[in-house]
């Protein structure tokens, strides 16, 4: 696969993900670690902090 065809494939698979959160969280929060798990149908990001 050429670089051009790979980039075209990636662009065709892009999807927007809309999220909602309280305004108190939208400012951000520090995390010491993030654990990421994924499958063909979902992904999970667990943020860990003290």
Secondary structure, DSSP 8 states (H G I E B T S, - for coil): --HHHHHHHHHHT---------HHHHT----SEEEEEE-SS-EEEEEE--
